[in-house]
Amino acid sequence: MSYTGRFAPSPSGRLHYGSLICALGSYLVAKHFHGRILLRIEDLDFYRCKKEYTTQIIEELNSLGFEYDEPPYIQSEHTEVYEKAIKALLEKNKAFYCDCTRAKIKETPCTCYQRQQELDLSKPHSVRYRLDGIENIFDDFLQGKVKTTFNENTLVLKRADGMIAYNLACVVDDIRQGVTQVVRGSDLTDITPAQMCLYKDFKAKDVSYLHLPLVLEDEKHKLSKQNLAKPVLDLDTKENLLISALEFLGQDISRIYVNSGCKGILNKAIESFDIKRINSLPKLCPYL
């Protein structure tokens, strides 16, 4: 089977250093396996995502030398696909309507599955997925056996405000785009078993997972847009940023030079890439 990977940023802000690590890691792994690498913009959060950030992200990745094998896939342009997937799960009784609030679910388990006929669907309601037979252990290409702390028995597919949930859209798109390995940050390890359940219920081939080391802003918190991480291109020159990111991923940079330009740096990095050199442990951002 040919390899297909993807980088899937959310345009709730510009790229930060953690975004660069995921972009570079997914790119190098795909090229290492002589595969395809896709860019997907996960912009379904209509409160936080903005079109101007989508434009900036695409432009910034291009300026860093990344070349993707298809035009960017914009999730907000494909909402009918996710609605169709939800309908299919409802018809299989794998999903159900729910009128619980977040606060209520924290206090007591949701029982909406047992009382579907009683719900008033003219009022705001979400759609939830039944996590039957979920196993909290999975194989990670880099970390080996990973045990997660996920302990929910349902998963939101569509919120009461109409927003399609990340977990559904992510899996649906990975299936549609033929993704064979998901390379992403280790902050998403806990949700992986739930996503694997969706693969089974969509009768899709399993993908493999490789979770990259997290970039930390201090000893307890990951670098993130919510924590006001600085835009990565404001930190240093593009060439220095790429070399720094390669070093963060444990790669040999002794023969990679700034004056090669971004594309030259990436080409040399692909040639010398050694996946075994990646350390899965989180590290502090070198630009703090």
C-alpha positions in Angstrom: 0.0 0.0 0.0 1.3 3.4 -0.9 1.9 5.9 1.9 -0.3 9.0 2.3 0.2 11.4 5.2 -1.3 14.8 6.0 -0.8 18.0 8.0 -4.0 19.3 9.3 -3.8 22.7 11.1 -6.7 24.7 12.5 -6.9 28.3 11.4 -7.6 29.7 14.8 -4.4 31.7 14.6 -1.1 31.7 12.7 1.3 28.8 12.8 3.4 28.6 16.0 6.5 26.6 16.8 4.5 23.5 17.7 2.7 23.7 14.3 6.0 23.8 12.6 7.1 20.6 14.4 4.0 18.8 13.2 4.2 20.2 9.7 7.9 19.2 9.4 7.4 15.8 11.1 4.5 14.8 8.9 6.3 16.0 5.8 9.6 14.2 6.5 7.9 10.9 7.4 5.8 10.9 4.2 8.9 11.7 2.1 10.9 9.0 3.9 8.3 6.4 2.9 8.2 7.8 -0.7 4.6 8.7 -0.1 2.2 11.6 -0.6 1.7 14.4 1.8 -1.6 16.4 1.9 -2.6 19.7 3.5 -6.0 19.9 5.2 -7.4 23.0 6.9 -9.6 22.0 9.8 -11.8 25.1 10.0 -15.1 23.8 11.3 -14.9 25.7 14.6 -16.9 28.8 13.4 -16.2 30.7 16.6 -12.4 30.5 16.5 -11.4 29.9 12.9 -11.0 32.7 10.4 -10.5 32.8 6.7 -7.6 35.2 7.0 -5.7 32.7 9.1 -6.3 30.0 6.5 -4.7 32.2 3.9 -1.8 33.0 6.2 -1.2 29.4 7.1 -1.1 28.3 3.4 1.2 31.2 2.5 3.5 30.6 5.5 3.9 26.9 4.7 4.7 27.7 1.1 7.3 30.3 2.2 8.9 27.6 4.4 9.4 25.4 1.3 6.7 22.8 1.9 5.2 21.3 -1.2 1.9 19.3 -1.0 0.6 16.8 -3.5 -2.9 18.2 -3.7 -4.5 21.7 -3.3 -5.4 22.4 0.3 -8.5 20.6 1.5 -10.8 23.0 3.3 -13.2 21.2 5.7 -15.8 24.0 5.8 -16.4 23.4 2.1 -17.4 19.7 2.7 -20.0 19.9 5.6 -22.4 17.7 3.6 -20.0 14.8 3.8 -20.0 14.9 7.6 -23.8 15.2 7.7 -24.0 12.1 5.6 -21.6 10.2 7.9 -23.7 11.2 10.9 -26.8 10.0 9.2 -25.2 6.7 8.5 -24.2 6.2 12.1 -27.7 7.2 13.3 -29.2 4.6 10.9 -27.0 1.9 12.4 -27.9 2.9 15.9 -24.3 3.7 16.6 -25.2 7.4 17.2 -28.1 9.0 19.0 -29.7 12.4 19.6 -28.9 14.0 23.0 -30.4 17.0 24.8 -28.0 17.0 27.7 -25.9 20.0 28.6 -22.2 19.7 29.3 -22.8 20.5 32.9 -25.5 17.8 33.2 -23.2 15.1 31.7 -20.5 16.0 34.2 -22.9 15.3 37.0 -24.6 12.2 35.7 -24.1 9.8 32.7 -26.2 10.5 29.6 -29.3 8.3 29.2 -30.6 9.8 26.0 -29.9 6.6 24.0 -32.5 4.8 26.1 -35.2 7.6 25.6 -34.8 8.6 21.9 -38.6 8.7 21.4 -39.1 11.1 24.3 -36.7 13.8 23.0 -38.1 17.0 21.5 -35.9 17.4 18.4 -37.3 20.9 17.7 -35.2 22.1 20.6 -31.4 22.3 20.5 -29.7 18.9 20.6 -26.4 17.3 19.8 -25.6 14.0 18.2 -23.5 11.6 20.2 -21.6 8.4 19.2 -21.7 5.2 21.3 -18.2 4.0 22.1 -18.9 0.3 22.3 -16.0 -1.9 23.0 -13.4 0.9 23.2 -9.9 -0.2 24.2 -7.6 2.4 25.8 -4.4 0.9 24.3 -3.1 1.4 20.8 0.1 0.9 18.9 2.1 4.0 18.1 4.8 3.8 15.4 7.2 5.9 17.5 6.1 5.1 21.1 5.0 1.5 20.9 2.1 0.5 23.1 0.3 3.6 24.4 -2.2 3.4 27.2 -4.6 6.4 27.3 -6.7 7.9 30.1 -9.8 8.3 27.9 -12.8 7.0 29.9 -15.9 8.3 28.2 -18.6 6.0 26.8 -19.9 8.5 24.2 -18.4 11.1 21.9 -19.9 14.2 20.4 -20.3 14.1 16.7 -22.3 17.3 16.2 -22.9 20.0 18.8 -26.2 21.5 19.7 -25.2 24.7 17.9 -24.7 22.8 14.7 -20.9 22.6 14.7 -19.4 19.3 13.4 -17.0 17.9 16.0 -13.3 17.5 15.3 -13.2 13.8 15.9 -15.8 12.9 13.3 -14.5 15.2 10.6 -10.9 14.1 11.2 -11.8 10.4 10.7 -14.1 11.0 7.8 -11.5 13.0 6.0 -8.7 10.7 6.7 -10.8 7.9 5.2 -11.8 9.9 2.1 -8.3 11.2 1.5 -6.8 7.7 1.8 -4.5 8.7 4.7 -2.5 5.6 5.8 -0.6 7.1 8.7 -1.6 10.0 11.0 1.4 12.0 12.2 0.5 14.6 14.8 1.3 15.9 18.3 1.2 13.8 21.4 -1.6 15.9 22.9 -4.0 13.8 20.7 -3.0 10.4 22.0 -5.9 10.1 24.5 -8.6 10.6 21.8 -7.0 8.0 19.4 -8.9 4.9 20.7 -12.2 6.8 20.1 -11.3 7.6 16.6 -10.3 4.0 16.0 -13.8 3.0 17.0 -15.2 5.3 14.3 -12.9 3.6 11.7 -14.4 0.3 12.6 -18.0 1.5 12.4 -17.3 3.1 9.0 -15.8 -0.3 8.0 -12.6 1.5 6.9 -9.0 0.2 6.9 -7.1 1.0 10.1 -4.5 3.7 9.9 -1.3 3.7 11.8 -0.4 6.5 14.3 2.8 8.4 15.0 2.6 11.0 17.8 5.4 13.5 17.8 6.9 15.1 20.9 5.0 18.0 22.3 6.5 21.5 22.4 6.2 23.0 25.8 6.1 26.6 26.9 7.0 25.6 30.5 7.3 22.4 32.4 3.5 21.9 32.7 1.9 23.5 29.6 2.2 22.9 25.9 2.8 25.7 23.5 -0.6 26.6 22.0 -2.6 29.4 20.4 -4.8 29.4 23.5 -1.7 30.2 25.5 -0.9 33.0 23.1 2.1 31.3 21.4 4.0 33.7 19.2 3.6 33.2 15.4 6.6 31.0 14.3 7.7 33.3 11.5 8.1 36.1 14.0 10.8 34.1 16.0 13.6 33.8 13.5 14.5 33.5 9.8 12.7 30.7 8.0 16.0 28.8 7.4 17.0 28.9 11.1 13.5 27.8 12.1 13.6 24.7 9.9 17.1 23.8 11.2 15.9 24.3 14.8 12.8 22.1 14.1 15.0 19.4 12.7 17.2 19.5 15.8 14.0 19.4 18.0 13.1 16.2 16.1 16.5 14.7 16.9 17.8 14.8 13.3 21.4 15.2 12.3 21.9 18.8 11.1 25.7 18.6 10.7 25.5 18.8 6.9 22.5 21.1 6.6 23.3 24.7 6.0 21.3 27.9 6.3 22.5 29.2 2.9 20.9 26.3 1.2 17.5 28.0 1.4 14.3 26.5 2.7 13.8 24.0 -0.1 17.5 23.0 0.0 17.2 22.4 3.7 14.1 20.3 3.3 15.6 18.2 0.5 18.8 17.5 2.6 16.6 16.7 5.6 14.6 14.2 3.6 17.9 12.5 2.4 19.3 12.2 6.0 16.0 11.6 7.9 16.2 8.9 10.5 12.8 8.2 12.2 14.5 6.4 15.0 16.2 9.6 16.2 12.9 11.2 17.2 12.5 11.2 20.9 8.9 11.1 22.0 9.4 13.0 25.2 8.1 16.6 25.3 10.6 19.4 25.2 10.7 23.1 25.9 10.4 25.4 22.9 13.9 26.6 22.0 12.6 30.2 21.4 11.3 30.9 24.9 
